Amino acid sequence: MSNDMDLAELGDPTEPGATRSPRELEAVYDIPVTVSAVLGKTTMQVSQLLKLGRGAVVELDRKLGEAIDIYVNNRLVARGEVVMVDDTRLGVTMTEIVKADRANS
């Protein structure tokens, strides 16, 4: 989340219609979170895993160009695309925010 966002628009889900000012939310700005971008998944037996070596290709459950999942603290929050940041680094651009079903969280 960027500090440039209008944080006053963020409401407390327990209070319908309630909003918080940026000053009230300053306490959360420095809380570290883990962001993960998952390119895909696969399942294999341990014996197959142990046979992998340099240059091995592991086939994932995603197709080329398909959106990747973006997790924050192990919770799916968005989908996006892999982008090149500079000649040596990759990044992720968010293309879709995933609306969480609060009943299942």
C-alpha positions as CSV (number, residue, x, y, z in Angstrom):
1,M,0.0,0.0,0.0
2,S,1.4,3.4,-0.9
3,N,1.4,6.4,1.4
4,D,0.1,8.4,-1.6
5,M,-3.2,6.5,-1.4
6,D,-6.2,8.3,0.0
7,L,-6.4,6.3,3.1
8,A,-9.4,8.1,4.4
9,E,-11.4,5.9,2.0
10,L,-10.4,2.8,3.9
11,G,-13.2,1.8,6.3
12,D,-13.2,-0.5,9.2
13,P,-15.1,-3.7,8.0
14,T,-16.7,-4.0,11.4
15,E,-18.3,-0.6,11.2
16,P,-20.2,-0.1,8.0
17,G,-19.7,3.3,6.5
18,A,-16.9,4.2,9.0
19,T,-13.7,5.7,7.6
20,R,-10.3,6.3,9.1
21,S,-8.2,9.4,8.5
22,P,-4.6,9.1,7.3
23,R,-3.4,10.2,10.8
24,E,-5.3,7.4,12.5
25,L,-3.7,4.9,10.1
26,E,-0.1,6.1,10.6
27,A,0.5,3.4,13.2
28,V,0.3,0.7,10.5
29,Y,2.7,2.3,8.0
30,D,5.8,0.7,9.4
31,I,4.4,-2.8,10.0
32,P,6.3,-5.3,7.9
33,V,4.4,-7.7,5.7
34,T,5.5,-10.5,3.5
35,V,4.6,-10.2,-0.2
36,S,4.8,-13.3,-2.4
37,A,4.2,-13.6,-6.1
38,V,3.4,-17.2,-7.1
39,L,4.2,-18.1,-10.7
40,G,2.5,-21.5,-10.4
41,K,2.4,-24.8,-8.5
42,T,3.0,-28.4,-9.0
43,T,2.9,-31.6,-7.0
44,M,5.6,-34.3,-7.1
45,Q,6.9,-37.1,-5.1
46,V,10.0,-36.6,-2.9
47,S,11.9,-39.1,-5.1
48,Q,11.2,-36.9,-8.1
49,L,12.3,-33.8,-6.2
50,L,15.6,-35.4,-5.2
51,K,16.4,-36.3,-8.9
52,L,16.2,-32.7,-9.9
53,G,19.4,-31.1,-10.9
54,R,20.8,-28.0,-12.5
55,G,18.8,-27.2,-15.7
56,A,15.8,-29.4,-14.7
57,V,12.5,-28.0,-15.8
58,V,9.5,-28.2,-13.4
59,E,6.2,-27.8,-15.2
60,L,3.8,-25.6,-13.4
61,D,0.0,-25.4,-13.5
62,R,-0.1,-22.0,-15.3
63,K,0.1,-21.1,-18.9
64,L,2.5,-18.6,-20.4
65,G,1.0,-15.1,-20.0
66,E,-1.6,-16.2,-17.4
67,A,-1.9,-14.0,-14.3
68,I,0.2,-14.8,-11.3
69,D,-1.2,-14.8,-7.7
70,I,0.0,-12.1,-5.3
71,Y,-0.2,-12.9,-1.6
72,V,0.3,-10.7,1.4
73,N,1.0,-12.6,4.6
74,N,-0.1,-15.8,2.9
75,R,-3.5,-14.3,1.9
76,L,-4.4,-14.0,-1.8
77,V,-5.0,-10.2,-2.4
78,A,-4.3,-9.7,-6.1
79,R,-3.3,-11.1,-9.5
80,G,-0.7,-9.6,-11.7
81,E,1.9,-9.9,-14.4
82,V,5.7,-10.3,-14.2
83,V,7.5,-7.2,-15.5
84,M,11.2,-6.3,-16.0
85,V,12.2,-3.5,-13.5
86,D,15.7,-3.1,-15.0
87,D,18.1,-5.4,-16.8
88,T,18.6,-7.6,-13.8
89,R,15.5,-7.5,-11.7
90,L,11.9,-8.7,-12.0
91,G,8.8,-7.1,-10.5
92,V,5.1,-7.6,-10.5
93,T,2.4,-5.2,-11.6
94,M,-1.0,-5.7,-10.1
95,T,-3.8,-6.1,-12.7
96,E,-6.7,-7.2,-10.5
97,I,-7.5,-6.9,-6.8
98,V,-9.1,-10.1,-5.4
99,K,-12.1,-9.4,-3.2
100,A,-11.8,-11.6,-0.1
101,D,-14.9,-13.4,1.1
102,R,-14.8,-12.5,4.8
103,A,-16.9,-15.6,5.7
104,N,-14.0,-17.8,4.4
105,S,-11.1,-15.8,5.9
